[in-house]
Amino acid sequence: MYCVKCIYHQDETGRIFRPGTIILLRVVTVTCAIELIPVYGSKMDRTITAMNSMEICDEYYQNTFSDKEVFNMMHLGL
């Protein structure tokens, strides 16, 4: 599975923020929707739900097995 991480920036006042959305660490062309699975670590935070997981979590796995088109796109040429 590929790993996806959120990026953070710090402005001139010292405030830390996420500029936009998540970026892929490996350069690929995504031509369809993908499924992201939060990386929970050694202990899962029970406050994480389907509605807030994109805001709380900082790392995700990309589910390349969600359908055969995504699997083939991500694994061609390997």
N, CA, C and O atoms as a GROMACS GRO file, in nm:
protein
  312
    1MET      N    1   0.083  -0.118   0.000
    1MET     CA    2   0.000   0.000   0.000
    1MET      C    3   0.088   0.124   0.000
    1MET      O    4   0.194   0.128   0.062
    2TYR      N    5   0.041   0.225  -0.070
    2TYR     CA    6   0.110   0.353  -0.070
    2TYR      C    7   0.068   0.432   0.053
    2TYR      O    8  -0.045   0.420   0.101
    3CYS      N    9   0.158   0.514   0.104
    3CYS     CA   10   0.130   0.596   0.221
    3CYS      C   11   0.105   0.739   0.176
    3CYS      O   12   0.175   0.790   0.088
    4VAL      N   13   0.006   0.803   0.235
    4VAL     CA   14  -0.031   0.941   0.204
    4VAL      C   15  -0.022   1.018   0.335
    4VAL      O   16  -0.068   0.971   0.438
    5LYS      N   17   0.038   1.138   0.330
    5LYS     CA   18   0.054   1.221   0.450
    5LYS      C   19   0.000   1.361   0.425
    5LYS      O   20   0.002   1.411   0.312
    6CYS      N   21  -0.047   1.423   0.532
    6CYS     CA   22  -0.086   1.564   0.527
    6CYS      C   23   0.040   1.649   0.538
    6CYS      O   24   0.137   1.610   0.604
    7ILE      N   25   0.038   1.764   0.474
    7ILE     CA   26   0.151   1.856   0.488
    7ILE      C   27   0.107   1.977   0.571
    7ILE      O   28  -0.010   2.016   0.568
    8TYR      N   29   0.200   2.034   0.644
    8TYR     CA   30   0.173   2.150   0.727
    8TYR      C   31   0.269   2.262   0.691
    8TYR      O   32   0.383   2.236   0.652
    9HIS      N   33   0.224   2.385   0.705
    9HIS     CA   34   0.309   2.502   0.685
    9HIS      C   35   0.295   2.593   0.806
    9HIS      O   36   0.197   2.585   0.881
   10GLN      N   37   0.395   2.678   0.824
   10GLN     CA   38   0.392   2.776   0.933
   10GLN      C   39   0.400   2.914   0.873
   10GLN      O   40   0.490   2.942   0.793
   11ASP      N   41   0.307   3.002   0.909
   11ASP     CA   42   0.310   3.138   0.855
   11ASP      C   43   0.404   3.226   0.938
   11ASP      O   44   0.466   3.179   1.033
   12GLU      N   45   0.413   3.352   0.900
   12GLU     CA   46   0.508   3.442   0.966
   12GLU      C   47   0.473   3.471   1.112
   12GLU      O   48   0.559   3.516   1.187
   13THR      N   49   0.349   3.446   1.152
   13THR     CA   50   0.310   3.466   1.293
   13THR      C   51   0.334   3.341   1.378
   13THR      O   52   0.316   3.344   1.499
   14GLY      N   53   0.376   3.231   1.315
   14GLY     CA   54   0.402   3.108   1.388
   14GLY      C   55   0.285   3.011   1.388
   14GLY      O   56   0.294   2.902   1.444
   15ARG      N   57   0.174   3.051   1.326
   15ARG     CA   58   0.056   2.964   1.321
   15ARG      C   59   0.082   2.849   1.224
   15ARG      O   60   0.129   2.872   1.112
   16ILE      N   61   0.051   2.725   1.265
   16ILE     CA   62   0.071   2.607   1.182
   16ILE      C   63  -0.064   2.569   1.121
   16ILE      O   64  -0.166   2.563   1.191
   17PHE      N   65  -0.065   2.544   0.989
   17PHE     CA   66  -0.190   2.512   0.921
   17PHE      C   67  -0.165   2.414   0.807
   17PHE      O   68  -0.052   2.396   0.762
   18ARG      N   69  -0.273   2.351   0.762
   18ARG     CA   70  -0.267   2.261   0.646
   18ARG      C   71  -0.313   2.339   0.523
   18ARG      O   72  -0.428   2.380   0.516
   19PRO      N   73  -0.225   2.359   0.427
   19PRO     CA   74  -0.263   2.435   0.307
   19PRO      C   75  -0.333   2.346   0.204
   19PRO      O   76  -0.265   2.284   0.122
   20GLY      N   77  -0.462   2.340   0.206
   20GLY     CA   78  -0.531   2.259   0.106
   20GLY      C   79  -0.554   2.118   0.155
   20GLY      O   80  -0.601   2.096   0.267
   21THR      N   81  -0.522   2.022   0.071
   21THR     CA   82  -0.558   1.884   0.099
   21THR      C   83  -0.436   1.795   0.110
   21THR      O   84  -0.323   1.843   0.125
   22ILE      N   85  -0.459   1.668   0.102
   22ILE     CA   86  -0.354   1.566   0.114
   22ILE      C   87  -0.281   1.551  -0.019
   22ILE      O   88  -0.343   1.562  -0.125
   23ILE      N   89  -0.150   1.526  -0.015
   23ILE     CA   90  -0.074   1.500  -0.136
   23ILE      C   91  -0.018   1.358  -0.132
   23ILE      O   92   0.008   1.304  -0.025
   24LEU      N   93   0.000   1.299  -0.247
   24LEU     CA   94   0.062   1.167  -0.255
   24LEU      C   95   0.213   1.180  -0.244
   24LEU      O   96   0.271   1.272  -0.301
   25LEU      N   97   0.275   1.091  -0.171
   25LEU     CA   98   0.420   1.096  -0.156
   25LEU      C   99   0.492   1.045  -0.280
   25LEU      O  100   0.601   1.093  -0.312
   26ARG      N  101   0.433   0.949  -0.348
   26ARG     CA  102   0.492   0.899  -0.472
   26ARG      C  103   0.419   0.965  -0.588
   26ARG      O  104   0.296   0.970  -0.590
   27VAL      N  105   0.495   1.014  -0.684
   27VAL     CA  106   0.435   1.086  -0.796
   27VAL      C  107   0.364   0.987  -0.888
   27VAL      O  108   0.427   0.902  -0.952
   28VAL      N  109   0.232   1.001  -0.895
   28VAL     CA  110   0.150   0.918  -0.982
   28VAL      C  111   0.038   1.004  -1.038
   28VAL      O  112   0.006   1.110  -0.982
   29THR      N  113  -0.021   0.960  -1.146
   29THR     CA  114  -0.136   1.027  -1.201
   29THR      C  115  -0.260   0.950  -1.159
   29THR      O  116  -0.278   0.834  -1.196
   30VAL      N  117  -0.346   1.014  -1.082
   30VAL     CA  118  -0.467   0.950  -1.035
   30VAL      C  119  -0.581   0.994  -1.126
   30VAL      O  120  -0.608   1.114  -1.142
   31THR      N  121  -0.647   0.897  -1.184
   31THR     CA  122  -0.754   0.928  -1.279
   31THR      C  123  -0.890   0.885  -1.228
   31THR      O  124  -0.988   0.886  -1.303
   32CYS      N  125  -0.899   0.846  -1.101
   32CYS     CA  126  -1.027   0.806  -1.043
   32CYS      C  127  -1.020   0.830  -0.893
   32CYS      O  128  -0.914   0.857  -0.837
   33ALA      N  129  -1.135   0.819  -0.829
   33ALA     CA  130  -1.141   0.835  -0.684
   33ALA      C  131  -1.064   0.722  -0.616
   33ALA      O  132  -1.061   0.609  -0.666
   34ILE      N  133  -1.002   0.753  -0.503
   34ILE     CA  134  -0.928   0.651  -0.430
   34ILE      C  135  -0.984   0.638  -0.289
   34ILE      O  136  -1.051   0.728  -0.239
   35GLU      N  137  -0.956   0.526  -0.226
   35GLU     CA  138  -1.001   0.500  -0.090
   35GLU      C  139  -0.882   0.514   0.003
   35GLU      O  140  -0.779   0.450  -0.017
   36LEU      N  141  -0.896   0.597   0.106
   36LEU     CA  142  -0.790   0.619   0.204
   36LEU      C  143  -0.829   0.555   0.336
   36LEU      O  144  -0.943   0.568   0.381
   37ILE      N  145  -0.734   0.486   0.398
   37ILE     CA  146  -0.754   0.419   0.527
   37ILE      C  147  -0.664   0.488   0.629
   37ILE      O  148  -0.543   0.489   0.611
   38PRO      N  149  -0.720   0.545   0.736
   38PRO     CA  150  -0.637   0.613   0.835
   38PRO      C  151  -0.535   0.518   0.898
   38PRO      O  152  -0.564   0.401   0.921
   39VAL      N  153  -0.416   0.570   0.926
   39VAL     CA  154  -0.315   0.497   1.001
   39VAL      C  155  -0.340   0.530   1.148
   39VAL      O  156  -0.321   0.644   1.190
   40TYR      N  157  -0.382   0.431   1.224
   40TYR     CA  158  -0.421   0.454   1.362
   40TYR      C  159  -0.305   0.448   1.460
   40TYR      O  160  -0.315   0.501   1.570
   41GLY      N  161  -0.195   0.385   1.423
   41GLY     CA  162  -0.084   0.370   1.515
   41GLY      C  163  -0.106   0.249   1.606
   41GLY      O  164  -0.183   0.159   1.573
   42SER      N  165  -0.037   0.248   1.719
   42SER     CA  166  -0.047   0.132   1.809
   42SER      C  167  -0.179   0.128   1.885
   42SER      O  168  -0.221   0.021   1.930
   43LYS      N  169  -0.245   0.242   1.900
   43LYS     CA  170  -0.373   0.247   1.971
   43LYS      C  171  -0.466   0.341   1.894
   43LYS      O  172  -0.430   0.454   1.862
   44MET      N  173  -0.587   0.293   1.866
   44MET     CA  174  -0.682   0.373   1.790
   44MET      C  175  -0.749   0.478   1.878
   44MET      O  176  -0.792   0.448   1.989
   45ASP      N  177  -0.758   0.599   1.826
   45ASP     CA  178  -0.830   0.707   1.892
   45ASP      C  179  -0.980   0.683   1.868
   45ASP      O  180  -1.025   0.687   1.754
   46ARG      N  181  -1.056   0.659   1.974
   46ARG     CA  182  -1.198   0.624   1.961
   46ARG      C  183  -1.285   0.742   1.919
   46ARG      O  184  -1.404   0.724   1.891
   47THR      N  185  -1.228   0.863   1.914
   47THR     CA  186  -1.307   0.978   1.868
   47THR      C  187  -1.309   0.988   1.715
   47THR      O  188  -1.385   1.068   1.660
   48ILE      N  189  -1.227   0.909   1.646
   48ILE     CA  190  -1.222   0.912   1.500
   48ILE      C  191  -1.344   0.841   1.444
   48ILE      O  192  -1.374   0.727   1.480
   49THR      N  193  -1.414   0.911   1.354
   49THR     CA  194  -1.529   0.854   1.285
   49THR      C  195  -1.510   0.871   1.135
   49THR      O  196  -1.412   0.933   1.091
   50ALA      N  197  -1.602   0.818   1.055
   50ALA     CA  198  -1.596   0.837   0.910
   50ALA      C  199  -1.612   0.985   0.875
   50ALA      O  200  -1.559   1.029   0.773
   51MET      N  201  -1.682   1.060   0.956
   51MET     CA  202  -1.706   1.202   0.928
   51MET      C  203  -1.586   1.291   0.959
   51MET      O  204  -1.569   1.394   0.894
   52ASN      N  205  -1.500   1.254   1.056
   52ASN     CA  206  -1.391   1.344   1.094
   52ASN      C  207  -1.251   1.287   1.070
   52ASN      O  208  -1.152   1.351   1.106
   53SER      N  209  -1.240   1.168   1.013
   53SER     CA  210  -1.109   1.104   0.999
   53SER      C  211  -1.013   1.184   0.910
   53SER      O  212  -0.892   1.178   0.930
   54MET      N  213  -1.064   1.257   0.813
   54MET     CA  214  -0.976   1.336   0.726
   54MET      C  215  -0.920   1.458   0.800
   54MET      O  216  -0.816   1.511   0.760
   55GLU      N  217  -0.987   1.503   0.906
   55GLU     CA  218  -0.940   1.618   0.983
   55GLU      C  219  -0.849   1.577   1.098
   55GLU      O  220  -0.756   1.651   1.133
   56ILE      N  221  -0.874   1.462   1.158
   56ILE     CA  222  -0.797   1.420   1.277
   56ILE      C  223  -0.668   1.349   1.240
   56ILE      O  224  -0.564   1.376   1.299
   57CYS      N  225  -0.674   1.259   1.144
   57CYS     CA  226  -0.556   1.178   1.109
   57CYS      C  227  -0.460   1.257   1.020
   57CYS      O  228  -0.502   1.345   0.944
   58ASP      N  229  -0.333   1.224   1.029
   58ASP     CA  230  -0.230   1.288   0.947
   58ASP      C  231  -0.171   1.194   0.843
   58ASP      O  232  -0.109   1.240   0.747
   59GLU      N  233  -0.188   1.064   0.860
   59GLU     CA  234  -0.133   0.965   0.767
   59GLU      C  235  -0.242   0.866   0.728
   59GLU      O  236  -0.330   0.831   0.807
   60TYR      N  237  -0.233   0.822   0.601
   60TYR     CA  238  -0.333   0.729   0.547
   60TYR      C  239  -0.263   0.627   0.457
   60TYR      O  240  -0.156   0.653   0.402
   61TYR      N  241  -0.326   0.512   0.445
   61TYR     CA  242  -0.286   0.415   0.344
   61TYR      C  243  -0.383   0.428   0.228
   61TYR      O  244  -0.503   0.448   0.249
   62GLN      N  245  -0.332   0.416   0.107
   62GLN     CA  246  -0.420   0.414  -0.009
   62GLN      C  247  -0.457   0.269  -0.036
   62GLN      O  248  -0.370   0.184  -0.053
   63ASN      N  249  -0.586   0.240  -0.039
   63ASN     CA  250  -0.634   0.105  -0.064
   63ASN      C  251  -0.630   0.080  -0.215
   63ASN      O  252  -0.722   0.118  -0.287
   64THR      N  253  -0.524   0.014  -0.262
   64THR     CA  254  -0.512  -0.014  -0.405
   64THR      C  255  -0.590  -0.136  -0.446
   64THR      O  256  -0.595  -0.171  -0.564
   65PHE      N  257  -0.653  -0.203  -0.350
   65PHE     CA  258  -0.731  -0.323  -0.380
   65PHE      C  259  -0.881  -0.294  -0.383
   65PHE      O  260  -0.961  -0.388  -0.387
   66SER      N  261  -0.922  -0.167  -0.382
   66SER     CA  262  -1.064  -0.134  -0.376
   66SER      C  263  -1.140  -0.178  -0.501
   66SER      O  264  -1.256  -0.216  -0.493
   67ASP      N  265  -1.074  -0.173  -0.615
   67ASP     CA  266  -1.133  -0.229  -0.737
   67ASP      C  267  -1.021  -0.265  -0.834
   67ASP      O  268  -0.907  -0.221  -0.816
   68LYS      N  269  -1.051  -0.344  -0.935
   68LYS     CA  270  -0.945  -0.394  -1.023
   68LYS      C  271  -0.882  -0.283  -1.107
   68LYS      O  272  -0.765  -0.293  -1.143
   69GLU      N  273  -0.959  -0.177  -1.139
   69GLU     CA  274  -0.902  -0.068  -1.218
   69GLU      C  275  -0.794   0.006  -1.140
   69GLU      O  276  -0.688   0.037  -1.194
   70VAL      N  277  -0.819   0.034  -1.012
   70VAL     CA  278  -0.719   0.100  -0.928
   70VAL      C  279  -0.599   0.008  -0.909
   70VAL      O  280  -0.485   0.053  -0.917
   71PHE      N  281  -0.624  -0.118  -0.882
   71PHE     CA  282  -0.515  -0.213  -0.863
   71PHE      C  283  -0.426  -0.218  -0.987
   71PHE      O  284  -0.303  -0.210  -0.976
   72ASN      N  285  -0.485  -0.231  -1.105
   72ASN     CA  286  -0.407  -0.238  -1.229
   72ASN      C  287  -0.333  -0.108  -1.255
   72ASN      O  288  -0.218  -0.111  -1.299
   73MET      N  289  -0.395   0.006  -1.230
   73MET     CA  290  -0.331   0.136  -1.253
   73MET      C  291  -0.208   0.151  -1.163
   73MET      O  292  -0.105   0.200  -1.209
   74MET      N  293  -0.218   0.110  -1.036
   74MET     CA  294  -0.110   0.129  -0.941
   74MET      C  295   0.000   0.024  -0.955
   74MET      O  296   0.112   0.048  -0.909
   75HIS      N  297  -0.027  -0.090  -1.016
   75HIS     CA  298   0.070  -0.197  -1.021
   75HIS      C  299   0.123  -0.229  -1.161
   75HIS      O  300   0.205  -0.320  -1.176
   76LEU      N  301   0.078  -0.156  -1.262
   76LEU     CA  302   0.132  -0.180  -1.396
   76LEU      C  303   0.279  -0.142  -1.400
   76LEU      O  304   0.318  -0.036  -1.351
   77GLY      N  305   0.359  -0.225  -1.458
   77GLY     CA  306   0.500  -0.193  -1.473
   77GLY      C  307   0.585  -0.224  -1.351
   77GLY      O  308   0.705  -0.196  -1.352
   78LEU      N  309   0.528  -0.281  -1.246
   78LEU     CA  310   0.609  -0.313  -1.127
   78LEU      C  311   0.675  -0.447  -1.142
   78LEU      O  312   0.747  -0.491  -1.052
   0.00000   0.00000   0.00000
